[in-house]
Amino acid sequence: MKEKQKTILVTGGSGFIGSVTCKLLVDSGYNVINIDRNKRPMEGIIQYPFDLDNHQIKGILELTKPDAIIHLAAHHSVPESVEKAKEYYFNNVANTIILLRNAIDAGIQNFVFSSSSSVYGKSDMLLNSEIDELNPLTPYGKTKAIIETVLKDLSAVHDFNYTSLRYFCAAGSYEGLGYRLPEKKHVLPVLVEKAIQEETFTINGSDFDTPDGTPVRDYTHVFDIATAHLASLNYLFDGGESGIFNIGAGSPKSIRDLIAEVEKQTGKTVDVAVGPRRVGDTDRTDANTAKALALLGWEPIKTLEDIVSDEISAYK
């Protein structure tokens, strides 16, 4: 007998990571529902243009009874969260708790949460592992750490399992889907635009404890992050236990490395200025992804060259 098509509800499915995730879900044969305040043209997806605090979401969950929720909707700028802490705590924490309450009441048993490497903060470890002590430095990182605790407590007494995926510096694009905010805040979209427009790119601090003084980040292709969502679903549907997983490329690069790759692929020399550090920026992030490989069967396949090439193509 043919298995019934599973329904996945995605929050924030119109966004950078969400749009790629929705496409891969549709391509994999899932019935996909997207809840996002912004509609984005995407084939094969039911869309509800709501914020998470909209009272109609409770009815949507009870009506559609999705087999799983992938929760991506959140404010996501690390430096901005310092200045707009109120908005970050309300949207990332309060709205997520409302969503979880409605999901539990509707009997939804599988939940995939979009967490962040920002929960580690300034770590003394060369590799960030899931067992490391958490030390988030900004409201953004703290909101992610709070929800991880909420998930652990709720799943202990309610009938649902979860995976919390700690992303490491999402970047790139996939088949035209990617970063599209008019005010660019992520480093690679800003850098590519400055390079192509022949404008000055500002490095925020050059005195970090790294080989060239600029922050080192584990840049991870948005396609690889999206495939981690699919791997999480398979894991949960197969009865996997709740857990936290690092999702990173495992190949950290500095800002200077990133600039060099953009210059190589655009054929342009980037005019660089050095500005002050931003609050909350750590020296380096580097993902230990052994747990994701062992339990989820997930590993990244995209390189920094792929990330930069796809970002340039998306910009053009």
Backbone as a ProteinNet text record, in pm:
[ID]
protein_1_A
[PRIMARY]
MKEKQKTILVTGGSGFIGSVTCKLLVDSGYNVINIDRNKRPMEGIIQYPFDLDNHQIKGILELTKPDAIIHLAAHHSVPESVEKAKEYYFNNVANTIILLRNAIDAGIQNFVFSSSSSVYGKSDMLLNSEIDELNPLTPYGKTKAIIETVLKDLSAVHDFNYTSLRYFCAAGSYEGLGYRLPEKKHVLPVLVEKAIQEETFTINGSDFDTPDGTPVRDYTHVFDIATAHLASLNYLFDGGESGIFNIGAGSPKSIRDLIAEVEKQTGKTVDVAVGPRRVGDTDRTDANTAKALALLGWEPIKTLEDIVSDEISAYK
[TERTIARY]
85.1	0	88.6	57.5	139	129.3	245.3	248.3	186.4	107.6	43.6	150	126.8	219.3	223.7	343.2	358.9	351.9	298	285.9	386.2	463.4	561.2	522.4	509.2	481.8	613.1	645.1	768.4	731.5	791.7	776.6	897.3	872.7	983	1029	936.5	972.4	999.2	972.5	1000.7	1141.2	1209.9	1339.4	1454.5	1573.7	1697.6	1708.6	1713.1	1723.5	1589.5	1481.8	1349.4	1309.4	1339.9	1299	1369	1496.7	1570	1517.7	1488.4	1432.9	1298.8	1212.1	1080.7	1095	1186.9	1205.3	1249.3	1345.4	1394	1285.4	1200.3	1090.1	991.2	956.3	864.8	927.2	1054.9	1124.3	1132.2	1126.7	1134.5	997.6	891.6	759.3	674.5	716.9	637.7	530.8	422.1	323.6	371.3	391	457.8	364.9	361.8	288.1	388.8	380.9	471.6	394.9	436.5	382.7	490.9	468.2	566.5	491.5	530.2	462.3	476.8	580.3	603	580.8	502.5	485	597.3	644.7	750.7	705	715.5	669.8	744.8	673.8	732.6	626.5	661.4	564.9	539.9	413.6	378.7	372.4	359.6	361.4	237.7	168.9	56.3	113.9	70.3	129.9	25	59.6	-22.2	62.8	28.9	110.9	80.7	119.9	90.5	219.1	214	314.3	281.6	379.4	358.9	262.7	241.3	148.2	4.4	-18.8	-154.2	-237.8	-356.6	-439.1	-487.1	-480.9	-527.2	-431.5	-307.4	-211.7	-256.9	-316.7	-367.9	-466.6	-555.9	-653.2	-588	-484.2	-413.2	-348.8	-286.1	-221.5	-323.3	-434.7	-538	-604.1	-616.2	-679.9	-587.9	-462.6	-371.3	-299.1	-284	-216.7	-84.5	9.7	135.4	210.3	285	364.3	487	527.8	641.5	637.4	702.4	722.8	872.5	911.7	1048.1	1038.6	1091.2	1073.1	1197.1	1185.4	1295.2	1269.1	1143.9	1108.4	1174.9	1252.3	1321.6	1392.4	1417.4	1512.7	1651.7	1745.6	1867	1997.1	1997.2	2120.8	2185.1	2308.1	2377	2399.1	2461	2483	2353.8	2255.7	2129.9	2058.3	2075	2004.3	2045.6	2166.2	2212	2128.5	2101.2	2025.1	1874.8	1828.6	1685.4	1650.9	1702.7	1684.7	1536.9	1456.1	1313.4	1248	1271.6	1212	1262.2	1390.1	1448.3	1390.5	1378	1322	1175.2	1102.5	960.4	943	1010.6	990.5	1053.3	1177.1	1249.2	1211.5	1170.4	1138	986.7	920.5	777	697.1	724.8	649.9	678.6	800.8	832.5	759	749.1	676	527.4	471.7	332.2	316	408.6	403.7	412.2	501.4	516.2	389.7	330.1	205.8	97.4	82.4	-19.1	13.2	141.4	181.4	153	184.7	158.3	8.8	-70	-215.5	-274.7	-210.7	-260.3	-207.9	-123.5	-73.2	41	112.3	224.3	345.1	406.2	504.5	649.3	673.2	810.3	837.3	950.2	979.9	1128	1158.5	1296.5	1318.7	1415.8	1438.4	1565.8	1556.1	1669.6	1745.8	1854.6	1937.4	2060	2165.1	2278.8	2406.5	2518.1	2648.1	2672.9	2589.1	2603.3	2583.7	2524.2	2506.4	2640.2	2745	2875.4	2948.7	2925.8	2994.7	3144.6	3219.7	3365.6	3406.3	3441.7	3473.8	3624.2	3670	3811.6	3845.5	3742.2	3762.8	3802	3892.1	3928.3	3811.1	3736.7	3614.4	3496.5	3385.3	3262.7	3185.9	3168.2	3094.4	2968.1	2870	2739.4	2745.9	2852.6	2864.7	2936	2982.5	3053.6	2961.5	3021.3	2945.7	2901.5	2778.5	2726	2762.1	2794.6	2831.5	2789.1	2658.4	2613.4	2642.9	2691.5	2736.3	2634.2	2530.6	2433.2	2291.5	2193.6	2054.7	2016	2067	2034.4	2076.1	2202.6	2249.5	2175.2	2141.3	2069.2	1928.4	1862.4	1727.2	1731.4	1834.3	1846.2	1873.2	1958.3	1988.4	1864.3	1785.9	1663.7	1567.9	1546.4	1452	1503.6	1633.1	1685.8	1649.1	1654.7	1614.3	1464.5	1385.8	1240.3	1205.6	1268.8	1243	1274.3	1386.4	1424.3	1322	1276.9	1181.1	1044.1	997.6	865	861.2	966.2	966.2	973.7	1021.7	1030.8	894	794.3	662.6	550.3	582.1	480.7	526	431.1	457	511.7	636.4	699.8	850.9	916.9	1062.2	1109.5	1234.9	1285.4	1432.9	1474.5	1616.8	1640.8	1747.9	1789.4	1917.8	1913	2026.3	2100.9	2224.3	2306.3	2382.2	2328.4	2390.4	2517.3	2613.7	2736.2	2740.4	2712.5	2730.7	2678.7	2547.2	2483	2519.2	2544	2583.9	2553	2565.1	2543	2398.1	2363.5	2225.9	2206.7	2081.4	2052.5	1942.1	1975.2	1879.3	1798.6	1869.4	1805.8	1741.9	1741.4	1684.1	1797	1783.1	1887.7	1857.8	1963.4	1952.1	1895.1	1788.5	1726.7	1679.1	1721.7	1681.4	1738	1656.7	1704.7	1821.2	1817.9	1929.3	2016.1	2127	2211.1	2283.6	2280.4	2345.7	2447.3	2433.1	2527.8	2652.4	2765.9	2893.5	2910.4	2876	2904	2820.9	2688.7	2613.8	2666.3	2707	2763	2893.7	2980.5	3111.3	3098.1	3011.9	2993.7	2941.1	2844.5	2791.1	2898.8	2976.5	3081.9	3186.3	3220	3319.7	3270.2	3148.6	3095.8	3069.6	3025.5	2998.9	3124.7	3236.7	3364.8	3354.2	3294.5	3281.7	3367.1	3381.9	3467.4	3395.1	3463.1	3411.8	3482.5	3405.4	3462.4	3469.7	3589.8	3610.2	3587.2	3502.7	3473.5	3573.3	3688.1	3791.7	3897.9	4024.3	4135.9	4233.9	4186.7	4273.5	4222.9	4155	4106.1	4222	4203.6	4305.7	4299	4334.8	4333.6	4460.1	4496.7	4621.9	4636.5	4527.9	4540.3	4467.2	4418.6	4355.8	4208.4	4153.8	4011.1	3933.4	3803.7	3725	3725.7	3731.1	3725.6	3588.5	3523.3	3388.5	3379.3	3294	3270.5	3154.4	3184.7	3081.3	3020.5	2886.9	2815.7	2711.2	2713	2623.1	2477.5	2390.7	2249.1	2188.6	2238.8	2191.4	2222.9	2343.7	2380.3	2293.5	2262.6	2175.5	2036	1986.7	1853.9	1850.1	1956.2	1956.8	1962	2017.8	2017.1	1874.7	1787.8	1647.4	1581.8	1608.6	1552.3	1607.2	1736.4	1796.2	1733.6	1703.3	1638.9	1499.8	1425.6	1292.7	1301	1390.9	1406.6	1443	1531.2	1574.1	1457.4	1378.1	1265.2	1156.1	1126.5	1022.7	1062.3	1193.8	1241.3	1251.1	1204.2	1202.9	1325.9	1406.2	1526.5	1494.2	1584.1	1564.9	1597.4	1533.8	1558.3	1706.3	1755.4	1896.1	1935	2056.8	2115	2228.4	2235.9	2334.2	2398.7	2531.3	2602.3	2585.9	2558.1	2548.5	2645.5	2762	2864.4	2947.4	3026.1	3108.4	3234.6	3277.8	3399.2	3525.4	3517.4	3633.2	3635.4	3669	3658.1	3756.6	3710.2	3790.9	3779.8	3884.9	3882.4	3815.6	3788.3	3732.9	3830.6	3959.6	4059.5	4055.4	4035.5	4021.3	3899.5	3790.8	3667.2	3686.2	3752.4	3779.9	3863.4	3964.6	4052.1	3973.9	3880.5	3801.4	3706.5	3646.7	3559.1	3639.6	3759.2	3845	3880.4	3912.9	3949.7	3836.6	3713.7	3601.4	3540.1	3556.1	3501.4	3605.5	3731.4	3837.5	3857.6	3805.2	3815	3891.5	3967.9	4035	3941.8	3916.8	3824	3896.2	3839.6	3890.5	3844.9	3940.9	3910	3945.3	3852.7	3878.6	3856.9	3917.9	3904	3828.8	3717.4	3638.9	3646.5	3572.7	3575.7	3504.3	3537.5	3468.9	3320.9	3241.1	3099.9	3082.3	2988	2959.9	2914	2970.7	2926.6	3003.5	3094.1	3172.8	3280.8	3284	3384.5	3502.9	3612.6	3732	3708.4	3646.4	3632	3514.9	3462.5	3368.8	3416.6	3401.5	3448.1	3366.1	3287.7	3189.8	3247.4	3226.9	3247.4	3113.8	3107.5	2980.6	2973.5	3057.5	3061.2	2927.1	2859.1	2731.2	2625.2	2622	2525	2549.3	2675	2707.1	2665.8	2695.3	2668.9	2519.9	2441.7	2300	2204.7	2234.7	2146.5	2188	2311.2	2362.2	2386.7	2412.7	2429	2575	2620.2	2749.1	2744.2	2821.9	2819.5	2891.5	2849.1	2915.3	2965.7	2930.6	2966.1	3090.6	3171.9	3294.7	3275.5	3378.4	3374.1	3367	3436.1	3430.9	3287.8	3215.2	3074	2990.6	3014.4	2937.8	2953.8	3077.6	3104.4	3049.8	3070	3021.8	2870.6	2800	2653.4	2604.4	2675.8	2636.6	2654.5	2762.2	2785.4	2678.3	2643.8	2540.3	2405.5	2373.3	2245.6	2240.2	2353.7	2357	2335.6	2402.8	2393.7	2255.8
-119.4	0	124.4	220.6	340.5	426.3	473.6	556.1	692.5	740.3	869.8	980.3	1076.9	1188.8	1269.2	1291.6	1364.6	1514.9	1585.7	1731.3	1794.3	1889.7	1962	2109.1	2165.1	2307.3	2378.9	2479	2556.1	2697.9	2746	2887.6	2962.1	3079.7	3153.6	3092.9	3026.3	2958.1	3049.3	3179.6	3274	3332.4	3301.7	3362.1	3293.2	3331.4	3284.7	3132.3	3079	2934.4	2867.3	2933	2873.8	2844.2	2934.5	2913.5	2792.4	2775.7	2659.5	2532.4	2538.9	2422.7	2382.1	2479.5	2449.7	2383.2	2432.6	2373.7	2228.1	2200.3	2063.2	1971.8	2025.5	1946.2	1908.3	2005.7	1979	1877.7	1897.4	1806	1664.7	1653.2	1522.4	1457.6	1524.6	1464.5	1499.3	1595.1	1637.2	1738.4	1740.8	1847.4	1959	2079.7	2185.2	2303.4	2349.1	2468.3	2569.8	2691.9	2797.5	2905.6	2931.5	3043.7	3150	3262.6	3370.9	3500	3607.2	3735.7	3783.7	3732.9	3770	3649	3668.8	3562.2	3570.9	3454.4	3447.4	3350.9	3388	3297.3	3163.9	3058.1	2924.2	2824	2735.3	2639.2	2526.1	2482.4	2363.6	2383.2	2507.5	2535.8	2616.3	2571.7	2647	2754.7	2878.9	2987.5	3064	3090.5	3173.5	3293.3	3415.7	3533.2	3587	3510.8	3546.6	3561	3644.9	3642.3	3527.1	3485.7	3369.7	3396.5	3525	3554.3	3570.3	3540.3	3546.8	3431.9	3463.7	3361.1	3253.4	3281.6	3183.6	3064.6	3079.5	2970.4	2847.3	2868.6	2755.4	2673.7	2742.3	2673	2603	2665.5	2603.1	2471.9	2473.2	2352.1	2241.8	2279.1	2180	2126	2210.5	2169.1	2082.5	2124.2	2055.3	1937.7	1938.7	1830	1789.9	1883.2	1847.6	1738	1658.9	1552	1607.6	1728.5	1792.6	1942.2	2016.2	2160.3	2185.6	2264.5	2316.7	2464.9	2503.8	2640.8	2724.6	2809.6	2896.1	3043.5	3081.8	3223.3	3283.5	3389.1	3454.9	3579.3	3673.9	3780.3	3717.7	3756.7	3677.4	3756.4	3884.5	3961.4	3971.1	3918	3917.9	4059.7	4151.4	4286	4364.2	4346.5	4419	4381.4	4256.9	4210.7	4286.8	4343.5	4420.4	4546.9	4612.7	4736.8	4714.9	4600.4	4572.8	4447.3	4442.2	4322.7	4291.2	4393.8	4370.9	4295	4342	4276.7	4133.4	4111.5	3977.1	3880	3922.7	3832.4	3803.3	3904.1	3881.3	3785.4	3813.1	3732.1	3594	3587.8	3461.1	3371.2	3431.4	3350.7	3340	3454.4	3450.5	3385.5	3425.3	3367.9	3218.9	3177.3	3034.5	2953.8	3008.1	2937.8	2927.1	3032.9	3026.9	2917.7	2912.8	2809.2	2670.4	2650.2	2519.8	2480.5	2575.4	2545.5	2500.3	2572.1	2534.6	2400.4	2375.8	2249.1	2131.4	2147.2	2040.4	2015.3	2122.2	2107.6	2038.8	2058.4	1996.9	1854.8	1809.1	1672.5	1651.5	1758.2	1745.7	1689.3	1586.2	1507.9	1530.6	1607.2	1625.8	1774.4	1823	1965.6	1983.6	2057.6	2089.5	2238.1	2268.7	2407	2462.9	2585.3	2657.5	2728.5	2667.2	2728.6	2791.4	2813.9	2889	2858.1	2868.9	2857.1	2972.9	3076.4	3190.7	3151.1	3035.1	2991.6	2961.9	2933.4	2901.3	3025.9	3140	3262.1	3248.4	3305.7	3296.6	3166.4	3069.4	2936.2	2915.3	2840.6	2806.3	2682.1	2619.5	2496.5	2527.7	2448.6	2465.9	2430.7	2327.9	2289.3	2309.4	2359	2372.3	2241.3	2176.5	2050.9	2069.1	1984.6	1999.4	1989.3	1928.1	1912.1	2030.3	2127	2242.4	2327.1	2395.7	2491	2607.6	2654.6	2765.2	2899	2995.5	3128.4	3234	3243.4	3340	3483.1	3564.2	3699.7	3806.6	3771.5	3871.5	3821	3911.4	3867.3	3762.8	3774.4	3673.7	3534.7	3520.1	3390.3	3342.1	3435.5	3397.7	3348.6	3408.8	3362.1	3218.6	3182.9	3046.3	2948.3	2988	2901.6	2882.2	2987.2	2976.9	2874.7	2882.1	2789.8	2646.7	2626.8	2490.9	2432.9	2515.6	2470.2	2442.7	2530.3	2511	2379.4	2352.8	2229.3	2106.5	2110.3	1997.2	1973.1	2080	2066.7	2020.3	2076.5	2041.3	1898.6	1858.8	1724.2	1616.2	1655	1557.2	1518.9	1606	1579.3	1574.4	1609	1604	1509.7	1466.6	1363.8	1425.5	1472.6	1517.1	1507.9	1487.8	1486.3	1603.2	1639.7	1755.5	1735.4	1809.5	1830.9	1980.7	2021.4	2161.3	2169.8	2242	2248.4	2380.4	2369.7	2488.9	2520.5	2615.8	2653.7	2733.6	2714.1	2791.9	2877.6	3005.9	3109.3	3068	3065.1	3029.6	3129.7	3078.3	3165.5	3097.2	3174.2	3119.3	3130.8	3057.5	3053.5	2921.9	2894.1	2768.2	2790.7	2772.4	2785.5	2915.2	3024.6	3155.4	3190.7	3096.7	3121.1	3150.2	3258.7	3292.6	3423.4	3487.3	3610.3	3721.9	3787.2	3890	4012.5	4028.5	4146.5	4271.7	4376.9	4499.2	4563.6	4557.7	4608.2	4489.3	4471.6	4354	4363.3	4252.8	4248	4135.2	4031.3	3920.9	3957.7	3908	3955.3	3925.5	3805.6	3771.9	3852.6	3866.8	3953	4096.4	4147.5	4282.9	4287.2	4190.2	4187	4174.4	4085.6	4067.3	4194.7	4259.1	4383.8	4491.1	4504.7	4606.9	4578.6	4450.6	4415.3	4448.8	4408	4428.9	4577.4	4648.9	4792.1	4877.2	4811	4878.9	4985.5	4944.5	5031	4974.1	5051	5009.7	4911.4	4803.4	4704.5	4724.6	4732.1	4756.4	4627.7	4597	4485.3	4537.4	4470.3	4514	4451.9	4517.1	4472.3	4388.2	4417.9	4341.8	4297.8	4296.3	4258.7	4134.4	4046.4	3922.1	3822.8	3727.8	3626.8	3518.2	3557.1	3468.1	3493.6	3405.9	3423.7	3557.2	3611	3739.4	3853.4	3827.9	3933	3955.2	3889.2	3905.7	3783.5	3798.9	3686.7	3566.5	3449.2	3324.1	3261.6	3224.5	3169.2	3041	2952	2825.8	2847.3	2907.7	2939.7	2811	2802.3	2679.9	2710.7	2636	2661.4	2638.6	2727.6	2718.2	2586.2	2532.4	2401.9	2293.1	2294.9	2195.3	2208.4	2331.3	2351.5	2297.1	2321.8	2271.8	2119.6	2054.7	1908.4	1853.9	1933.4	1891.9	1886.9	1974	1969.2	1838.7	1800.1	1675.4	1555.4	1559.9	1451.4	1444.4	1560.1	1563.9	1501.4	1532	1472.5	1320.2	1270.1	1124.9	1063	1130.1	1083.6	1077.2	1184.2	1188	1089.2	1080.4	987.7	842.1	816.4	681.2	652	746.8	724.6	773.8	859.9	911.7	995.3	990.5	1066	1214.4	1295.7	1439.7	1469.8	1573.7	1607.1	1735	1777.3	1899.7	1861.1	1929.1	1893	2017.7	2014.8	2119.2	2096.4	2204.5	2199	2302.6	2256.2	2345.2	2275.8	2354.4	2298.6	2232.4	2273.1	2216.5	2264.5	2383.2	2438.3	2589.8	2638	2781	2866.4	2986.4	3080.9	3219.1	3298.7	3434.7	3529.9	3650.1	3752.6	3782.3	3783.2	3805.2	3692.5	3568.2	3455.8	3475	3521	3543	3650.6	3759	3866.9	3814.1	3733.6	3680.6	3594.1	3515.3	3429.4	3512.2	3616	3704.3	3776.4	3822.6	3889.1	3792.7	3670.7	3570.3	3545.3	3535.1	3498.6	3617.3	3737.3	3854.9	3921.5	3891.2	3958.1	4102.2	4138.9	4277.2	4282.1	4388	4410	4487.7	4433.1	4495.8	4603.1	4722.3	4830.4	4803.8	4786.6	4744.2	4853.3	4879.1	4966.7	4885.1	4928.5	4859.8	4950	4899	4972.8	4907.4	4959.6	4903.1	4768	4692	4565.4	4588.5	4488	4489.5	4411	4454.5	4384	4241.9	4145.1	4007.2	3925.4	3986.9	3911.1	3829.7	3700	3613.2	3597.9	3542.9	3524.9	3424.6	3309.3	3205.3	3112.3	3049.8	2938.2	2824.9	2703.4	2585.2	2466.2	2409.7	2307.8	2167.3	2099.2	1954.5	1890.5	1830	1777.1	1624.5	1563.8	1417.3	1359.4	1428.5	1378	1378.4	1484.9	1492.2	1380.9	1350.6	1242.2	1107.7	1085.8	955.9	927.5	1028.6	1004.7	1047	1157.6	1206.1	1153.6	1104.5	1065.8	1185.7	1300.7	1425.5	1467.5	1517.8	1583.9	1686.2	1794.6	1898.9	1853.9	1909.8	1876	2000	2118.2	2242.4	2307.2	2368.5	2434.8	2586.4	2656.2	2802.7	2854.5	2788.4	2828.6	2821.2	2715	2701.7	2814.5	2843	2946.7	3081.4	3119.9	3249.6	3253	3146.4	3141	3156.4	3085.9	3093.4	3229.1	3291.2	3423.6	3526.8	3517.5	3608.7	3591.9	3466.5	3439.3	3494.3	3477.7	3527.1	3680.1	3745.2	3890.8	3941.8	3876.6	3923.6	3896.2
0	0	0	-86.1	-98.7	26.8	74.4	194.9	166.6	262.9	250.3	243.8	154.1	140.1	269.2	320.7	445.9	421.2	519.6	514.3	609.3	558	639.2	641.1	759.7	774.2	805.3	724.7	740.7	783.2	890.2	924.5	869.7	812.2	751.4	620.2	550.2	426.9	309	324.4	215.7	226.5	335.3	360.8	290	329.3	268	274.5	395.6	413.1	385.4	421.6	408.1	265.2	173.1	34.2	-27.3	3.6	-47.7	16.1	144.9	214.6	155.7	129.7	72.6	-64.8	-145.7	-278.4	-268.6	-181	-166.8	-110.3	-23.4	30.1	-79.4	-162.4	-274.4	-369.6	-401.1	-491.6	-434	-301.6	-235.9	-217.1	-263.9	-260	-139.8	-60.1	54.9	13.6	88.1	79.2	171.8	119.4	195.7	220.1	345.8	385.9	439.1	391.2	433.5	508.7	631.8	708.5	719.2	655.7	651.6	623.4	688.9	667.4	523.2	453.9	314	223.6	116.8	18.6	-83.9	-126.8	-227.6	-335.7	-461.6	-567.3	-562.9	-527.2	-520.7	-562.1	-652.8	-704.3	-604.5	-599.9	-523.1	-374.1	-327.3	-183.9	-144.9	-41	15.2	106.4	88.9	166.1	246.4	370.9	459.9	503.1	460.6	492.5	632.3	734.2	873	953.9	1057.5	1163.5	1257.9	1336	1422.8	1537.6	1572	1680.2	1629.7	1501.9	1445.9	1502.1	1553	1617.6	1521	1389.6	1291.4	1277.6	1323.9	1310.4	1389.1	1502.7	1580.9	1497.7	1427.2	1343.7	1225	1167	1054.7	1098.6	1215.4	1265.1	1292.7	1351.3	1383.1	1256.6	1153.9	1029.5	944.6	928.9	837	901	1033.6	1105.6	1038.3	1025.2	958.4	1033.2	958.3	1019	1090.5	1052.8	1118.4	1092.4	1180.9	1163.3	1152.6	1053.3	1045.9	1077.6	1192.2	1241.3	1212.3	1108.9	1065.8	1094.3	1111.9	1125.4	1249.3	1228.6	1339.7	1288.5	1379.6	1350	1360.5	1271.6	1262	1249.3	1277.3	1268.4	1406.8	1417.8	1546.7	1599.6	1522.9	1578.4	1599.5	1512.9	1527.5	1656	1699.2	1819.1	1944.4	1943.1	2058.7	2072.6	1960.1	1962.4	1969.3	1921.5	1915.9	1995.3	2117	2199.9	2223.9	2244.1	2270.4	2156.6	2033.5	1917.9	1902.5	1931	1916.1	2019.2	2141.9	2243.4	2216.6	2170.1	2143.1	2026.5	1914.8	1794.8	1807.4	1856.5	1858.4	1976	2086.1	2204.1	2224.9	2244.2	2274.8	2161.6	2038.2	1925.8	1907	1935.1	1923.7	2030.2	2149.3	2255.3	2220.3	2161.5	2116.3	2011	1916.5	1812.6	1873.9	1969.4	2033.6	2109.8	2177.7	2249.9	2153.2	2043.3	1944.8	1879.4	1855.6	1794.3	1887.1	2012.7	2110.4	2122.4	2128.7	2139.9	2016.6	1900.2	1776.6	1756.5	1848.1	1840.7	1742.4	1708.2	1614.4	1689.7	1633.3	1708.3	1667.2	1561.6	1513.9	1488.5	1539.7	1534.7	1503.8	1396.7	1359.8	1385.1	1469.5	1511.6	1450.3	1402.1	1345.1	1457.2	1502.6	1605.5	1539.9	1615.4	1561.7	1638.4	1568.7	1635	1730.5	1722.5	1813.8	1959.2	1984.5	2123.6	2189.7	2110.6	2168.4	2217.1	2149.2	2187.5	2170.8	2262.9	2259.4	2326.1	2244.9	2295.7	2298.5	2399.3	2408	2326	2269.4	2193.6	2049	1992.5	1852	1762.3	1800.5	1731	1823.6	1768.2	1847.3	1840.1	1954.9	1963.1	2045.1	2021.2	2085	2237.2	2289.8	2435.9	2500.7	2420.7	2476.8	2563.6	2659.1	2739.5	2652.5	2674.4	2594.2	2658.5	2571.4	2618.9	2518.1	2488.3	2387.1	2431.3	2337.4	2369.8	2335.6	2260.4	2214.7	2239.4	2237.3	2250.1	2145.5	2022.8	1922	1967.7	2006.6	2052.7	2175.5	2264	2386	2354.8	2253.6	2218.7	2168.8	2093.8	2043.2	2157.1	2250.6	2365.3	2452.7	2469.4	2550	2490.1	2358.7	2294.9	2298.8	2291.2	2305.8	2442	2546.3	2679.6	2684.7	2623.4	2620.1	2550	2437.3	2363.3	2448.1	2516.3	2601.3	2711.1	2775.7	2885.4	2835.8	2724.1	2673.9	2619.4	2549.9	2492.1	2599	2717.8	2826.7	2881.9	2861	2919.7	2816.3	2691.4	2586.2	2475.5	2394.6	2294.5	2166	2170.2	2047.7	2061.2	1947.5	1939.9	1855.2	1873.1	1800.9	1763.3	1663.1	1637.7	1639.2	1701.4	1701.8	1621.3	1509.7	1417.7	1436.7	1482	1502.9	1374.6	1296.9	1170.9	1194.3	1103.6	1103.8	978.4	991.7	888.4	750.7	738.2	611.3	502.7	381.4	270.5	137.8	28.8	-104.2	-148.5	-255	-304.2	-378.9	-416.5	-484.8	-587.1	-713.4	-823.1	-814.9	-789.5	-785.1	-651.9	-559.7	-427.9	-329.9	-257.5	-162.4	-93.3	-46.6	31.3	-55.2	-7.5	-91.7	-14.1	111.4	186.5	120.9	107	41	115.7	248.8	328.7	368.3	297.6	319.4	453.5	528.4	659.2	669.4	586.3	589	509.3	554.1	500.5	351.6	306.3	167	67.3	85.9	-6.6	-10.8	104.7	109.5	32.1	55.5	-9.8	-161.5	-207.4	-351.5	-416.3	-351.9	-407.1	-414.2	-307.8	-307.1	-415.2	-433.4	-534.7	-674.1	-705.8	-840.5	-867.8	-765.5	-782.4	-765.8	-734.4	-713.9	-605.3	-493	-375.6	-262	-156.8	-45	46.2	77.7	172.7	305.7	413.5	545.7	626.9	672.9	765.7	906.8	981.1	1118.1	1215.8	1226.4	1318.8	1251.8	1284.5	1228.4	1336.3	1462.2	1573.3	1646.3	1572.3	1631.8	1648.6	1736.6	1762.8	1655.4	1533.3	1416.7	1335.9	1243.3	1169	1097.9	1041.1	971.1	1041.2	1162.6	1241.9	1214.9	1111.3	1081.1	1128.4	1156.4	1208.2	1113.7	1170.6	1094.9	1115.7	1004.5	1012.3	929.4	975.4	904.5	807.1	691	592.4	537.6	542.2	507.1	400.9	293.5	181	222.2	176.7	212.2	163.5	54.4	7	108.7	164.7	265.1	390.2	428.7	544.7	516.1	395.9	359.6	359.2	311.1	312.4	454.8	547.4	688.2	742.7	693.4	734.7	688.8	564.8	514.5	591.2	622.3	700.4	839.8	897.5	1028.9	1024.9	919	905.8	898	814.4	803.3	937.8	1010	1141.7	1239.7	1244.1	1336.9	1297	1167.2	1121.5	1146.5	1153.3	1180.9	1330.3	1413	1557.6	1630.2	1566.4	1630.9	1754.1	1851.1	1974.9	1954.8	2035.6	2029.2	2049.9	1979.7	1995.7	1926.3	1953.9	1900	1805.5	1689.9	1588.4	1528.4	1517.5	1443.1	1293.8	1221.5	1075.7	1019	978.7	925.6	820	747.5	640	693.4	813.2	869.1	799.9	737.4	665.3	683.2	802.9	832.1	752.6	716.9	641.2	705.8	690.3	744.4	646.1	693.1	604.4	490.2	519.9	414.8	311.6	357.5	264.6	174.7	236.4	162.1	55.3	93.6	-1.1	-118.5	-87.7	-192.6	-291.1	-241.7	-330.4	-416.8	-358.9	-436.3	-544.1	-509.5	-608.7	-721.7	-686.9	-786.4	-885.2	-831.5	-917.7	-991.8	-938.5	-1008.1	-1096.6	-1072.2	-1147.6	-1107.7	-989.9	-942.9	-811.6	-791.4	-664.3	-571.6	-455.3	-361.4	-281.4	-281.3	-197.1	-53.6	37.4	173.8	273.6	366	480	607.1	715.3	843.1	940	991.5	1088.3	1224.8	1322.3	1457.6	1463.3	1563.9	1589	1616	1586.7	1623.8	1753.9	1834.7	1959.9	1928.3	1997.1	1982.7	1882	1804.4	1707.5	1779.7	1752.5	1812.2	1716.9	1769.1	1687	1575.3	1607.8	1508.2	1541.3	1438.6	1455.9	1366.8	1416.1	1342.4	1390.7	1302.2	1342.4	1344.6	1455.6	1461.9	1423	1306.4	1254.9	1261.5	1343.6	1351.8	1397	1487.5	1537.8	1427.8	1347.4	1238	1136.5	1109.6	1016.1	1073.9	1201.7	1264.3	1279.9	1320.3	1351.5	1240.2	1174.4	1067.3	930.1	920.5	789.5	699.7	761.4	685.8	682.8	568.1	558.6	445.9	457.4	354.9	228.9	114.5	-11.5	-84.6	-38	-107.5	-45.5	-131.9	-89	-84.1	-33.5	-35.1	-177.8	-269.1	-410.3	-462.4	-425	-464.6	-405.4	-278.5	-209.4	-278.6	-304.8	-367.4	-510	-585.9	-723.8	-729.1	-641.3	-641.3	-594.1	-501.4	-454.2	-565.5	-639.2	-751.7	-857.3	-890.1	-989.2	-945.8	-818.6	-766.1	-771.9	-741	-744.2	-886.5	-982.1	-1120.1	-1178.7
[MASK]
++++++++++++++++++++++++++++++++++++++++++++++++++++++++++++++++++++++++++++++++++++++++++++++++++++++++++++++++++++++++++++++++++++++++++++++++++++++++++++++++++++++++++++++++++++++++++++++++++++++++++++++++++++++++++++++++++++++++++++++++++++++++++++++++++++++++++++++++++++++++++++++++++++++++++++++++++++++++++++

